Amino acid sequence: MRVRHILVIALVVIALLVAACQPNGGSSSSGQVVEVERGTVVSTVSAIGSVTPLISANLAFKTSGTVEEIYVEVGNRVTEGQPLAKLETTALELQVAQAEAQLASAQASLDDLFDGPTAAEMATAQSALASAYTSLVSNNLALQNLRDLYTTYQVLPQQAWSYSAAIEAAEAAIETAQARIDELEAGPTEIEVAIAEANVAYYQAAFDLANYNLECATLVAPFDGVVGDIPINVGEIVSTIITAVTLINPRVVRAEVNVDELDIVPVELGQEVELSFDAIPGRVYSGVIIRIAPSATEITGVPTYLVTITINETTGIKPGMSVDADIIYASAEDVLMVPNRAVETMGQGKVVKVLVNGQVQQRTVQTGIVGDQFTEILNGLDEGEQVVI
């Protein structure tokens, strides 16, 4: 027992002597040693999400009615303007025909005003005027004969009064017939033209509306795409609020990811994003943030923000794929850097352990960007120095 105690004391003394011989209070290296090097430091926020079509639409008819035909099936590729489905249109076609007839009648009335009186109208007016003059002359002659009899016999027959009335009537008829001729020769008044033009405009609008309603009975593709869903059936009565066809453009896609509220602060519009897909292993795509939701949505109790990313090149990517996104919110190229594990916090500053002549020294450094794996060193270290992790 005594020999063991003497041996332990001797070992302790040797250890103290070795420690006393270390220069500058340093110690020997006991961890991994890496060199300070130049490179790129990148800070990212990671998020997951899925691929959605950038262009998609739930299409509905613009008028109510009964579904008569469906021209496409789910999965069909369609082009812009291609008919997708149609409603029963018998009543709408009758409305178009009625509106067309009313418009034609109104237009004919307007044309008649500018064409002037027809030969028949003018002949009728002139005939009325001639007839009135004939009546006036004949009745004046008869009345004059009666007056001659009165001069001879001093007796005025009773029929003299009827001739006078006929003369007055003939004079009135002459005035009316002449006014009609003047009217025909003068052409239409401004008020008549205005009324006729207003009628044409009214029936033109009615005709256009009837045609529009007929066109609305056919649902057409607003863009090139693929039919994603058809939730209607032939014979079904639909309204303007019921989705008839869902259309997507699978060639133009975007990524939508949910960023945790703890990570959202450094995320901004225009930042670059690296995207990877489980369905496309070994390839990394690039994108740019184009939208950040202004408010959070809770997912499994965690507030997250929906971030929309446009994808620069989409070969092989399809709507619905899951995506992993690394949002680059800070980066620095060709800078001094060390692994994050090499940097320690001491008080208000940062320190690293530097290996000098086989001995470990603690040194204060000034750091810049803290990346996912490396930390930028602004001051305190030189390229090629060795640090201990």
KOLTORKE-627836 format. One line per field, with one value per residue (C-alpha): residue in one letter; chain; z, x, y. Coordinates in steps of 0.05 Angstrom, whole numbers. Example, Ala and Ser with C-alpha at 12.3 -4.5 7.8 and 13.67 -1.06 7.14 Angstrom:
! KOLTORKE-627836
res: [A/S]
chain: [A/A]
z: [156/143]
x: [246/273]
y: [-90/-21]
! end
This chain:
! KOLTORKE-627836
res: [M/R/V/R/H/I/L/V/I/A/L/V/V/I/A/L/L/V/A/A/C/Q/P/N/G/G/S/S/S/S/G/Q/V/V/E/V/E/R/G/T/V/V/S/T/V/S/A/I/G/S/V/T/P/L/I/S/A/N/L/A/F/K/T/S/G/T/V/E/E/I/Y/V/E/V/G/N/R/V/T/E/G/Q/P/L/A/K/L/E/T/T/A/L/E/L/Q/V/A/Q/A/E/A/Q/L/A/S/A/Q/A/S/L/D/D/L/F/D/G/P/T/A/A/E/M/A/T/A/Q/S/A/L/A/S/A/Y/T/S/L/V/S/N/N/L/A/L/Q/N/L/R/D/L/Y/T/T/Y/Q/V/L/P/Q/Q/A/W/S/Y/S/A/A/I/E/A/A/E/A/A/I/E/T/A/Q/A/R/I/D/E/L/E/A/G/P/T/E/I/E/V/A/I/A/E/A/N/V/A/Y/Y/Q/A/A/F/D/L/A/N/Y/N/L/E/C/A/T/L/V/A/P/F/D/G/V/V/G/D/I/P/I/N/V/G/E/I/V/S/T/I/I/T/A/V/T/L/I/N/P/R/V/V/R/A/E/V/N/V/D/E/L/D/I/V/P/V/E/L/G/Q/E/V/E/L/S/F/D/A/I/P/G/R/V/Y/S/G/V/I/I/R/I/A/P/S/A/T/E/I/T/G/V/P/T/Y/L/V/T/I/T/I/N/E/T/T/G/I/K/P/G/M/S/V/D/A/D/I/I/Y/A/S/A/E/D/V/L/M/V/P/N/R/A/V/E/T/M/G/Q/G/K/V/V/K/V/L/V/N/G/Q/V/Q/Q/R/T/V/Q/T/G/I/V/G/D/Q/F/T/E/I/L/N/G/L/D/E/G/E/Q/V/V/I]
chain: [A/A/A/A/A/A/A/A/A/A/A/A/A/A/A/A/A/A/A/A/A/A/A/A/A/A/A/A/A/A/A/A/A/A/A/A/A/A/A/A/A/A/A/A/A/A/A/A/A/A/A/A/A/A/A/A/A/A/A/A/A/A/A/A/A/A/A/A/A/A/A/A/A/A/A/A/A/A/A/A/A/A/A/A/A/A/A/A/A/A/A/A/A/A/A/A/A/A/A/A/A/A/A/A/A/A/A/A/A/A/A/A/A/A/A/A/A/A/A/A/A/A/A/A/A/A/A/A/A/A/A/A/A/A/A/A/A/A/A/A/A/A/A/A/A/A/A/A/A/A/A/A/A/A/A/A/A/A/A/A/A/A/A/A/A/A/A/A/A/A/A/A/A/A/A/A/A/A/A/A/A/A/A/A/A/A/A/A/A/A/A/A/A/A/A/A/A/A/A/A/A/A/A/A/A/A/A/A/A/A/A/A/A/A/A/A/A/A/A/A/A/A/A/A/A/A/A/A/A/A/A/A/A/A/A/A/A/A/A/A/A/A/A/A/A/A/A/A/A/A/A/A/A/A/A/A/A/A/A/A/A/A/A/A/A/A/A/A/A/A/A/A/A/A/A/A/A/A/A/A/A/A/A/A/A/A/A/A/A/A/A/A/A/A/A/A/A/A/A/A/A/A/A/A/A/A/A/A/A/A/A/A/A/A/A/A/A/A/A/A/A/A/A/A/A/A/A/A/A/A/A/A/A/A/A/A/A/A/A/A/A/A/A/A/A/A/A/A/A/A/A/A/A/A/A/A/A/A/A/A/A/A/A/A/A/A/A/A/A/A/A/A/A/A/A/A/A/A/A/A/A/A/A/A/A/A/A/A/A]
z: [0/17/-50/-88/-51/-68/-142/-146/-114/-164/-222/-197/-189/-261/-288/-252/-279/-351/-344/-316/-376/-427/-458/-454/-412/-475/-479/-530/-583/-564/-619/-694/-728/-791/-832/-841/-914/-965/-993/-996/-934/-945/-896/-912/-886/-901/-915/-947/-992/-1060/-1133/-1158/-1228/-1236/-1282/-1261/-1263/-1239/-1299/-1295/-1346/-1350/-1355/-1322/-1359/-1372/-1392/-1463/-1482/-1451/-1504/-1462/-1410/-1349/-1373/-1443/-1468/-1495/-1531/-1517/-1545/-1550/-1530/-1466/-1452/-1476/-1448/-1482/-1528/-1560/-1522/-1531/-1606/-1610/-1571/-1621/-1680/-1648/-1632/-1703/-1734/-1688/-1706/-1781/-1775/-1737/-1787/-1845/-1813/-1806/-1878/-1902/-1869/-1908/-1973/-1978/-2000/-2046/-2113/-2085/-2025/-2068/-2118/-2061/-2033/-2101/-2117/-2051/-2068/-2139/-2112/-2061/-2116/-2160/-2102/-2089/-2162/-2172/-2108/-2123/-2192/-2165/-2112/-2165/-2206/-2146/-2135/-2208/-2196/-2134/-2175/-2225/-2179/-2112/-2082/-2054/-2054/-1990/-2022/-2025/-1953/-1967/-2024/-1976/-1926/-1983/-2004/-1934/-1930/-1997/-1975/-1912/-1953/-1999/-1939/-1910/-1977/-1990/-1920/-1933/-1998/-1965/-1910/-1960/-2000/-1938/-1911/-1839/-1780/-1729/-1678/-1725/-1742/-1668/-1650/-1707/-1690/-1617/-1637/-1678/-1620/-1572/-1616/-1633/-1558/-1550/-1608/-1580/-1512/-1542/-1580/-1517/-1477/-1533/-1533/-1457/-1464/-1490/-1441/-1475/-1450/-1431/-1441/-1464/-1411/-1385/-1358/-1285/-1264/-1292/-1233/-1277/-1318/-1380/-1362/-1298/-1285/-1269/-1248/-1255/-1187/-1201/-1226/-1292/-1311/-1275/-1322/-1306/-1344/-1321/-1360/-1318/-1245/-1180/-1112/-1049/-983/-911/-871/-795/-759/-725/-793/-832/-811/-858/-917/-970/-1040/-1095/-1054/-1091/-1072/-1083/-1095/-1092/-1105/-1078/-1147/-1182/-1140/-1151/-1184/-1153/-1185/-1175/-1163/-1136/-1083/-1116/-1059/-983/-948/-906/-849/-818/-824/-769/-790/-735/-685/-713/-747/-816/-875/-946/-992/-1067/-1111/-1186/-1215/-1268/-1306/-1297/-1337/-1303/-1250/-1245/-1204/-1137/-1127/-1057/-1054/-1005/-1008/-982/-983/-988/-946/-939/-973/-980/-1032/-1026/-952/-894/-859/-806/-787/-742/-687/-683/-659/-586/-550/-492/-459/-513/-564/-604/-595/-630/-610/-653/-657/-654/-652/-627/-572/-569/-558/-549/-596/-602/-673/-709/-747/-805/-837/-800/-852/-847/-839/-838/-805/-840/-804/-813/-767/-720/-765/-827/-884/-870/-794/-758/-711/-663/-663]
x: [0/56/91/25/16/88/76/12/47/104/56/21/87/108/42/50/120/97/41/90/134/78/92/40/-5/-24/-41/-28/-79/-132/-185/-192/-147/-169/-138/-167/-185/-220/-288/-361/-404/-479/-536/-601/-670/-697/-770/-813/-873/-900/-904/-966/-985/-971/-1031/-1095/-1168/-1234/-1278/-1353/-1406/-1425/-1499/-1543/-1573/-1573/-1508/-1518/-1448/-1379/-1324/-1263/-1239/-1193/-1121/-1136/-1090/-1128/-1110/-1134/-1204/-1221/-1293/-1296/-1371/-1438/-1506/-1574/-1584/-1653/-1683/-1619/-1620/-1692/-1674/-1618/-1666/-1718/-1667/-1639/-1708/-1721/-1654/-1667/-1735/-1705/-1648/-1698/-1738/-1675/-1654/-1723/-1714/-1650/-1675/-1730/-1802/-1819/-1853/-1917/-1916/-1904/-1959/-2009/-1994/-1999/-2063/-2093/-2073/-2103/-2167/-2174/-2163/-2216/-2265/-2251/-2260/-2324/-2356/-2336/-2367/-2432/-2435/-2424/-2482/-2528/-2507/-2524/-2594/-2600/-2583/-2638/-2693/-2671/-2676/-2614/-2627/-2615/-2558/-2514/-2495/-2472/-2427/-2395/-2380/-2351/-2307/-2279/-2266/-2230/-2186/-2168/-2152/-2108/-2069/-2061/-2039/-1990/-1960/-1951/-1915/-1871/-1855/-1837/-1793/-1758/-1735/-1733/-1726/-1669/-1717/-1742/-1670/-1651/-1709/-1695/-1621/-1637/-1682/-1626/-1577/-1627/-1640/-1566/-1551/-1607/-1579/-1507/-1532/-1570/-1508/-1465/-1513/-1510/-1433/-1433/-1469/-1403/-1346/-1278/-1206/-1176/-1105/-1066/-1067/-1090/-1159/-1151/-1223/-1294/-1343/-1406/-1448/-1491/-1563/-1543/-1569/-1511/-1505/-1451/-1421/-1411/-1343/-1351/-1279/-1212/-1155/-1081/-1017/-967/-911/-911/-903/-880/-860/-899/-864/-883/-831/-833/-846/-777/-743/-785/-752/-691/-733/-746/-772/-721/-677/-648/-670/-641/-694/-690/-742/-749/-776/-714/-654/-585/-607/-613/-657/-655/-711/-729/-779/-837/-887/-889/-956/-970/-1000/-986/-1026/-1023/-1000/-1004/-1006/-943/-951/-920/-916/-930/-872/-880/-819/-814/-771/-720/-718/-774/-753/-781/-820/-894/-951/-960/-887/-858/-800/-744/-723/-660/-672/-606/-614/-540/-475/-403/-353/-277/-275/-235/-277/-275/-325/-381/-358/-292/-323/-342/-377/-340/-374/-393/-343/-323/-260/-226/-171/-109/-53/14/79/41/7/-66/-78/-145/-155/-209/-238/-288/-340/-385/-437/-454/-471/-500/-431/-379/-370/-338/-277/-267/-208/-163/-141/-99/-107/-71/-71/-94/-154/-177/-249]
y: [0/48/35/49/116/136/118/161/220/214/213/276/313/293/318/385/393/380/431/482/474/493/562/620/576/535/462/407/392/339/352/354/404/440/497/566/569/613/594/612/618/608/618/584/570/502/487/434/438/417/436/471/496/569/574/537/553/526/541/554/571/644/627/575/516/441/407/380/357/347/347/327/277/284/284/311/365/425/489/560/571/497/479/438/431/459/475/464/525/521/580/621/610/633/696/710/702/748/801/797/808/868/898/889/924/983/989/988/1045/1086/1072/1094/1161/1175/1145/1198/1188/1132/1145/1115/1161/1223/1201/1192/1261/1294/1257/1282/1353/1348/1319/1375/1427/1393/1394/1467/1487/1447/1472/1544/1538/1509/1564/1617/1589/1594/1666/1682/1653/1696/1759/1741/1716/1745/1676/1637/1563/1523/1481/1544/1532/1461/1486/1535/1480/1437/1495/1503/1428/1430/1487/1449/1387/1428/1454/1385/1354/1410/1402/1328/1341/1393/1343/1288/1336/1365/1296/1272/1319/1314/1286/1232/1212/1212/1167/1119/1115/1103/1046/1015/1022/990/930/923/918/867/827/830/807/749/727/735/691/639/641/634/567/538/532/542/535/603/576/516/462/395/378/363/350/349/351/356/307/310/327/363/433/480/552/604/586/512/490/452/438/447/465/468/483/430/461/524/506/537/512/530/517/530/568/564/630/623/624/674/739/737/711/765/771/759/712/652/582/513/460/385/332/262/241/269/246/274/340/409/462/537/586/655/676/714/718/713/706/768/727/659/595/543/474/422/479/514/582/580/627/604/623/618/604/607/552/572/507/455/394/332/370/356/387/353/332/343/392/410/483/517/592/630/693/710/690/713/689/682/696/666/613/560/506/531/483/518/584/591/647/679/738/787/760/700/658/600/553/561/509/546/505/445/484/506/580/615/675/727/734/778/739/755/711/648/595/526/494/550/618/677/705/780/789/749/692/684/635/570/575/513/514/460/436]
! end
